[in-house]
Amino acid sequence: MTESHLSHHPFKPLGPWCWVRLGEKPFLFFLVLFSLVSGFPAQAQDAETRMKRLGFSSAQVQSALGGTYVTGRLPSATPRELAVKIAARVPIPPKALASALTIGMALKENSKVVDFGPMQNPITPDDLARLSLSPKQIARWKSARPGETTNLSTSEFATLESALEKGDPSDAAAITGFVRDLLLTRTRQYQISGLGGMPPYARGDQKTGSPSRDLREAVEASRRLDLLSEESYELLLAYPDQLPEQFEEKFFWVLEKGPDGRLVNLTHRFSVPYAGGFVAVQRQFYVTNGYNVEQAISLILPFDDGSLVLYTNRTSTDQVEGFGGALRRRIGDSLMESELESILHRVTDRLHPAPSD
């Protein structure tokens, strides 16, 4: 119903539940009015408290509650970490948004994603059958060595070397088969043991990088924000143990454009009911190259007739460590804020398209 129609209509909307005739004051009017004036301030107060825990100012809180997306940086848990936050009020109920994120809608709306596919729990070889590598990716794997450019353990490098020795160097099948086996094993280990099933990355000179440590440090940094319950943080650390009721999860392989060429990541998405809404998590527990791991947590709270989304993302990458790291982190955070905000906008538009003229 257009605005011009409403101005001459004998009824006025008092929310999504009822219409009341003008000039009349039935009991229902006061009941609905009470629900509106008492519920909304309580939601706003809770939202303001949680947003301030994320470090948003009072002005930013009001902007977010008014419908403007608000972004910012979070303190990094380590010198390797990019950390950003987003607060957004969206016209989508919490369950619909959490479900859309869990089944991978954000992957469809990410312009960097070239292809992706679902994986079962437990994973099967058929789940990776569609994954293919570009000639540049094949060349990269053929020249892979321990260091910061390829994420493999010492034993995985040995397996790669053996595969190259046994196969025809000009045949991409040996490399593709190795990568599929690698992703199968990494996923299976994670599904069985969670953070305890993530082999370290060989960095050369007997140095290693630990993706499980990076994710644990990301969880502890999130815990210090006190945005969720202790049980929620324990779930992030203890998976696959201690799964709560109504826990929903999906696994994906994702082929995407990375900072130094195409990469493949293994993504675990899950959601659980929380505070009348949902917590939705995206965890990239393995990445072939480009960065180390990523964990994003969305707290989706009921707000008016939609949701308030409080989103945090922590991405570990060796590229922002060392001399000049602080500047590189600021630049990386800024780029990530913009990209993630755009994805959230596109997901919202897909679920709640603007009315046509």
N, C-alpha and C positions, 0 to 999 in steps of 0.2 A: 504494500500500500504506500503510495508516494506521500510526500510531505503535504502537498496541496490537498489530497484527499483527507488526511487526518485533521486538517484545520476546520473542516466542515462536518466531521463525523461526530455523532452524539456520544461516542465512547472515547476514552483515552487509555493508552497502555500504561500499566503500572508494573511492568516486568513481564517475564515470559509465561506467567501462570494465569492471568485473568485480565479482563477488561471491566471497567466500572462506569456506569452511566453518570454523566455530569449532573451535578445538582443533588444526587442521592448520596446518603451516607450509611449504607448498610454495614453490618458488622464485618462482612468480608473485606470492605474497604480498609478498615482499621487493622485487620489481621494481616493483610498483604502489605500495607504501608509499614506496619511494625517490623515485618520480616525484612523489608528492604532497608529501612533505616538502622536496624540493629545488626543485620548480617554484614552489610557492606563495610562499615567502619571496622568491624572485627577482622575482616579479611585484609583491609588496608593496613591495619596495625601490625598484623602478623607478617604481611609482605614487607613492610618497612623495616621490621626487626631483622628479618632474614637478609634483606638487601644490604643493610648496614653492616651485617657480619661479613659480607663480601667486600666491604669497603666503599660502597656507593654513598655519595653525599645525599643530603635531604633533597636538594634540587634534582639530582638524578633519579631519586625515588619517585618524586612527583612526575617527572617526565615519563618514566616507565609506566607508572599507573595510568597516565594519560594516554598511553598508546604509542609512545616513541621508543624505539629500540635504543638501549643504552649499553655501551661497551666500555671495556677498560682492561688494564693489566692487573695480574695478580703477582705477588712475590713468588719468584721461582724457587722451587724446592732444592734445585741443584744448579751449578753453573751450566749444565747441559740443557736446561728446561726452558721452553716457551710456555707461558701461562697467561690465559686470558679469561675474561668473564663477559657474559651478556645477560641482560635482563630485558624481557619483552612480554607485553600483554598481548595475547592472541585470541581471536574469536573462535577457538576450538576447544571442546571439552577435554579434560585431562586424559581420559581413557582413549579417545580417538587419536590424540596426538602421540601418546605413549605407544599405542599399537602401530601407528604409522612409522615411528622411528625404529621400533623393534624389527619390523619386517623389511627395513632397508630403504624407505622412501628417500631419506637424505642422500643415499648413494645415487639414486636416480636423478636427483636435483643438483648433484655436484659436477660441475663442468670439467673437473680434472679426471673424473672416473671414465675410463675407456670401456671397461666391461666388468661384470661381476657375476658371481653365481652362488647359490646357496650350498651349504654343506650340512650333512646330517650329524647328529650326535648319537652314536659314534660315527665318525667319518668313514666313507668308503672310497675306493679308488675312482669309481664312476663320478663322484662329486667334482673331480678335477679334470674330467675328460675334455671339457670344452676350453680349458685354459690353453692359450697359445702365446708364444713369445715372438717379438719383432726381431728382425735381423740384428738391430743394434743391441737388444737384450742378449741375444745369443753370443754376440761378440764380447759383450761385457763379461758374461759368465766364463767364456774361454780364457780370458786374461785375469780372472779374479785371483787375488792374493790376500793373505791376512793383512788387515789394516782397517781404516775407517770408511772405505768405500763399498765394502760388501759385508753383509751380516751373516756369517757362518761360524760355527764352532770349529775347533781344531779337527775333530773327527769328520765333520761335514766337508771341510776342505780336502781331507784325505779321500773321502768318497768321490768328490768331484774330480780330483786328479785321476783316480782309478777309472772313472767313467770316460774321461777324455782319452786315456791311454788305450782302453779297450775298443772304443768306437772310432769311426772315421772322423777325423778332425773337421772335415767339410760338411758332415751330416749333423743337422740341427736336432735330430731325433734323440741323440744321446743327452744333449743338454736339456731338452724339454722333459725327457724321462727323469733325469736327475732332479729337476726343479719340482716336478709333480710329486716324486717320492719324498723330497724334502718337506714340502708343504703338508703332505699326508702325515708324515711322522711328527712334525711340529704340532699339528692340530691334535693328533691323537694323544701326544704327551700332555698337552695343555688340558684337553678334555678329561683326562684321567687324574692329573696332579695339579692343575691350576698353575699358580705362580711357581710352584716347585718343579714343574715340568718344562722349564724354559732354559735350554742350554745357553751358556754365555757366548758372546761374540769374540772371536780371535782378532786381536788388534795388532799383532806383530810384536817382536821383542818380548815374548812371553807375557804380554799384557792382554787383558780381557775387558770387555764391556758386559755388564749384566742387565739384560732387559727386565728380569724379575725384580732386581733391586730398584731400577728406575720406576717401575710400577708401584712397588711398596712405598717408595719415598713420595710418589704422587698421592697415594692414599693417605699417608700420614700428614702431608701438607693440607689435604682437603679436610682431614679430621680436625685440624687446628682451627678451621673456619667455623666448626660447630654448626654446620647447616643441616646435617642429618643425625639420626640416632646412632648410638654406638653399634647397634646390631647391623645397621646398614654398612658401616665401615668394615665391620668384621666379615660381612658377606663378600666385600671386595677383596679381602685378603684370603679368605678361607675357601672360596670357590674351588672345586665343586661340592665341598662339604657345607653343611648347615644351610641348605636351601630352604627358604621360607615357603609358605603356602602361596599359591597364585604366582609363582615365579615363572616367567616366560622368557625364552631365549631363542636366538637364531645365530647361526654361524655363516660367514661369507668369505670367499676369496675375492679379492678386489685388484684389478689391474688399473693403475692410474698413472698420470703424469706427475713425476716427482721433481724435486729441485735440480737433479742432475740426470734426468732421463726417466723412462718408464720404470715402475717398480711394481711388485706384488705385495700386498699386505693380507694378513689373516685377521679377520674382524669378528669379535664376539659382541653381540648386542643382547641386552636383557633388560627386563623391567620388573618392578615389584610395586604393589600398592603402598602408598605412604601418605599420611596426614590428609586423608581425603582425596589425594591425587596419586601421583606416581613418581618413582625415581626410575629414569631410563639411562642406561649406561652403554657407551660405545668404547670397547677396549680393542685396540690393535695390538695383539700380543706377539706378532712377528711381522717384520718388514724386511724385504730382501736388501734394500739399499735406500739411501736418501735421508733416513732418520732412523731412530731406534725403536721406539714404541709410542703409543698415544693412549690416553684415557680421557674421555669426556663424560661428565655427569650432568644430567638435566633433572632438576627438581621441578616437577610440573604440578602446580597447585591450582585448585579451583578458585576462580576469581570472577565475580559477577556471573555472566552467562558463558564465560570462556575459561581461559587459563592464564596464569602468570608463570612464565618460564624463567628459571634461574639456572643458567648454563655456565659450566666451567670446563676448560680444556687445558690439559697439560701434555705437551709433546716433548719427548726427549730426543735431542739431536747433538752429535759431537761437533757440528758445524758452528755452534755458538759458544764453544768453550775456548779458553785460552786468551791470549792478548787481544784486546778489542772486543771481548765477548759481550760486555754490557751493551755496547752500541749495537752489535749484531742481534742481541736479544730484543732490544727495543724495536728495531726494524722488523724482525721476525714476528714479534707480537702484533705490531700494527698491521702487517699483511694478513696475519691469521685472523685478527678481529674482523677485518673487512670481508674475507672469504667466508667465514663462518656465519656472519650476519646475513650475507647474501643467500647462503644455503637455507637458513631459517626462514627468510622471507619467501623463498621459492616453495618450500614445504608448506608454509602457511597458505600461500596463494593457491597451491594445488588442492589443499583440503577445504579451503574456504574462498573460492574464486569471487572476485569483485563482481557485483551485478552489472550486466551489460546495459548500455544506454538505450 
